[in-house]
């Protein structure tokens, strides 16, 4: 792996760990003082720090990758075909998500729903700026780290399945919801397929960003109805936010 790729991974990890310092700092500076409770204040500070840290990480990572165009071992499809795969990828991701959620629920007995997603939606309601991170910046960073760098580096040596499985498992573990390891791995495999199929990292980025935006909009607008819909339909509507 090239040295600047290691710098990107270090930047990403540092960004994730920075909340242990950044959130208390913002809280000490008075961010969230108008909150109704200490828990709400912590969520507000967390939301603002996420915006700051993710934006800073994106700027640094894009600077580290300036001029990099090496889609190693991948044949690039024409732009028109890649655009079709980008749009189709949104539906592929939702289908993979639904299948994995059904397997978790029906075969493994894991209740549908994500505590991670619920917490993020709660914070978005308190700090609306966080929607930019959850729907756009977060997915871009994840695709750069887990698909372009990790999957791409492994794909160059070991081809699709070993590279896709390893990078997707790491992607799943990074979400820190072990009960949904299958679901996040399925998502990672879908995005890895889109990247390998088109040779363009912008394709899984588009699919990931669009899917996350859709999920967030639906959960914010229909939050009170989602659980009722899932129970009435008898199916877990696998609407997940794939970040954090």
C-alpha positions, 0 to 999 in steps of 0.5 A, a space after each residue: 500500500 502506498 504511503 499516502 494511503 496509510 496517511 489517509 487511513 491514519 487521518 480517518 482513524 484520528 477523526 473517529 477518535 477525536 470525539 473523545 477530545 472534541 466533544 468535551 471541548 465544545 461542551 466546555 466552550 458552551 455549545 449545548 448550554 441551552 439544551 433541556 438536559 445534560 444528555 441533550 447537551 452532549 448530543 448537540 456538542 457531538 453533532 457539531 464536533 462531527 461536522 467539524 471533524 468530518 469536514 476537516 478529515 475530508 479536506 485533508 484526505 482529498 489533499 492527500 489524494 490530489 492527483 491520484 487516478 490509479 484504479 488499479 487492476 480495474 477496467 473503467 467503463 464509459 461514463 454513460 455506463 458508469 452513470 447507469 450503474 451508479 443509479 442502479 447501485 442505489 436499488 442494489 444497495 437497498 435490495 442487499 440491505 433488505 435481504 440481509 435484514 430479513 436473514 438477520 430477523 427470520 433466521 438469526 432472530 435479530 430484531 430489525 432496527 439500528 440503535 446507531 441510526 436512531 441516535 444519529 437521527 436524534 442528533 440531526 434533529 438537534 443539530 441539523 448541520 449533521 445531515 451533511 455529514 450523515 448523508 454526504 461527507 460520511 459516505 464519501 470518506 467511507 468509500 475512499 477508505 474502505 473501497 478505494 484504499 482497502 478494497 482496491 489495494 487487496 483487489 490488485 493482489 487477490 482479486 474480487 472475493 477475498 478483497 471484497 470480503 475483507 474490506 466489507 468485514 472491516 467496513 461492518 466492524 467499523 460501524 460497531 454494531 456486531 449484531 448487524 455484521 451481516 447487514 453491513 457486510 452485505 452493503 460493503 459487498 454491494 459497493 465493492 461490486 459497483 467499484 470493481 464493475 465500473 472502475 470508478 470510485 464515484 459510482 459507489 460514492 453516488 450510490 452510498 450518498 443517495 441511499 444514506 440521504 434517502 434513509 435519513 429523509 424517510 426516517 426523519 419524516 416517517 419516524 413515528 410510522 416506521 416501526 408500525 409499518 414494519 410490524 404490519 407488513 411482517 417484514 423489516 424495512 431495512 432502512 439503515 444509515 451506514 456510518 459511524 
